[in-house]
Amino acid sequence: MTDRTILVVGTYDTKDDELTYIADVLCAQGGAVLSMDVSVLGDPSRPTDISKHDVAEAAGGSIAGAIAAGDENYAMQMMARGASALAARLHAEGRFDGVLVLGGTMGTDLALDVCAALPIGVPKYVVSTVAFSPLIPADRLPADIQMILWAGGLYGLNSVCKASLSQAAGAVLGAARAVERPAAKRPLVGMTSFGKSFLRYMVTLKPALEERGFEVAVFHATGMGGRAFESLAAQGAFACVFDFATQEVGNHINGSAISAGEDRLTAAGLHGTPQLVAPGCYDLVDLAGWQPLPPALEGLPSHAHNRLLTSVVLDAPRRRIVARALAGRLAQARGETAFLLPLGGCHALDAEGEELRDADGLSAFAAELRASCPPNVALHETPAHINDPAFCALALAIFDDWCARGVVRHD
């Protein structure tokens, strides 16, 4: 097994012992370490491969300037810019194979920027005292970031925190050795959906697109999945997107924590990627099933999906708001955009005769969408349900036309 080099990032003035321990574990397992110091006030016990002065210079500043500013937030944001720029450059030069960043709130803030600067397939591990915390917004998370809770790690080494640190070292080294990075053998189509019990179009569309020579990646649009989708779309990873589960937009504007961020439904359009969009589950707001309903949504019908997830069914006025939000985001698109509106229903429980069917609510949504649809978006209405073969046939017809006209690149 060939060695892999791990970029280890942290504030060596306050976390020297912990970072040195991580490096020792990596080396004992046959890995190599490239160390980066992002501290400001103090110095490490021994020089790092990339000094804090190198990091500050990469951000266009200096350590002396950061200290003189007298603002720790300003200083750490400067170091985050420098560390991110250096990480991207060093990886492009082939200097490391994975990254491990250690920190509390300051270090985690910086870690998210460093990880976001690296492409998918580069193992990204953050050991943090606030891992999985609501302090971390969805739109700061790269598509394949891994977080490990740093238990007992606020100050100094001990047997509890060593358990976390040693696992993190082994995890990032093992990932760097095992990872199969994306290979651009076929153009990639990004698709959003939920489980087959609610939305089933991917069962038809995925093999149909593969027969046309495309690879298909389906993202579970429950906050984190949509975030990964947006992250890759912003990088231009997709030849085309089938964004048919846009419920996360409604989640966000209704205050749900199950959010993919304010910029959901924008990255593909801003990048100029051709996009087919549909309102899968637009009428539902997903909430954590173990929390009480927010006061603003009390009194609305709800459906318990499982112990983790409850969906509230929006009334007609709120559906109109969702329609305007979808239209507003798509108005920013620079590439070809089609909106498919299935008038037969937008998820399994929205079909005729099903428990969450609200024909008047769907009519209100459709009317608002027609009124607010921007001129850069082609609106395609169909009497079909979103799970019907006719809906898939419409999507494929638009896609095939785009391929024939060169809107979707096949090279």
HELIX and SHEET records of a PDB file:
HELIX    1   1 ASP A   16  ALA A   28  1                                  13    
HELIX    2   2 LYS A   52  ALA A   58  1                                   7    
HELIX    3   3 ILE A   63  ALA A   69  1                                   7    
HELIX    4   4 GLU A   72  ALA A   92  1                                  21    
HELIX    5   5 THR A  105  ALA A  116  1                                  12    
HELIX    6   6 ALA A  138  ARG A  140  5                                   3    
HELIX    7   7 SER A  159  ALA A  178  1                                  20    
HELIX    8   8 TYR A  201  GLU A  211  1                                  11    
HELIX    9   9 MET A  224  ALA A  234  1                                  11    
HELIX   10  10 GLN A  247  ILE A  253  1                                   7    
HELIX   11  11 ALA A  267  HIS A  271  1                                   5    
HELIX   12  12 PRO A  295  LEU A  297  5                                   3    
HELIX   13  13 ALA A  316  LEU A  330  1                                  15    
HELIX   14  14 ALA A  348  ASP A  350  5                                   3    
HELIX   15  15 ALA A  359  SER A  372  1                                  14    
HELIX   16  16 PRO A  389  ALA A  404  1                                  16    
SHEET    1   A 5 ALA A  32  ASP A  37  0                                        
SHEET    2   A 5 THR A   5  GLY A  10  1                                        
SHEET    3   A 5 GLY A  98  GLY A 103  1                                        
SHEET    4   A 5 LYS A 124  SER A 128  1                                        
SHEET    5   A 5 ILE A 145  LEU A 149  1                                        
SHEET    1   B 6 GLU A 215  HIS A 220  0                                        
SHEET    2   B 6 LEU A 188  SER A 193  1                                        
SHEET    3   B 6 CYS A 240  ASP A 243  1                                        
SHEET    4   B 6 GLN A 275  VAL A 277  1                                        
SHEET    5   B 6 THR A 337  PRO A 342  1                                        
SHEET    6   B 6 VAL A 377  THR A 382  1                                        
SHEET    1   C 3 LEU A 284  ALA A 288  0                                        
SHEET    2   C 3 LEU A 309  VAL A 313 -1                                        
SHEET    3   C 3 SER A 302  ALA A 304 -1                                        
END                                                                             
